[in-house]
């Protein structure tokens, strides 16, 4: 079952990726484990990018890949999960362009539609700046992320994309 408001269209992946990153950062925070998947909020701007893969751990680096655009200079987006939980900078590879996100809202949903021994998180937030040609200040992100309760491994909820 796909969560309400989750889009599977290309162009929404980047938003989900950002949310996945934010959720990962929350997992390393003593307050609790969190995973972020980015998706566009229902605003005039909407989602401009979707990414289909999120990898990493809640206490380490994360990588967002398989985005809806073809650009050899911006193949993946990466950063620190901990830093993203409080807002921070993601860097595109290999270009070095950046996407800066504000501290997201992370909502734990229990096991939700994740595999056993995982917790599902809904993450929403906004882009505040950066040098990326694919994102801009005012863009929103949204995602559904699964965080493994033992290893902290982060993945997007099956059948969803990270929207940015």
Secondary structure, DSSP 4 states (H G I P E B T S, - for coil): -PPTT---STTSHHHHHHHHHHHHHHTTSTT----------SSSS----EEEEEEEBTTSEEEEEEESS--TTEEEEEEEHHHHHT-EEEEEEET--EEEEPPPEEEE-TTTTSPTTEEEEEEEEEEEE-S-SS--TT-EEEEEEEEETTT-BEEEPTT--EE-
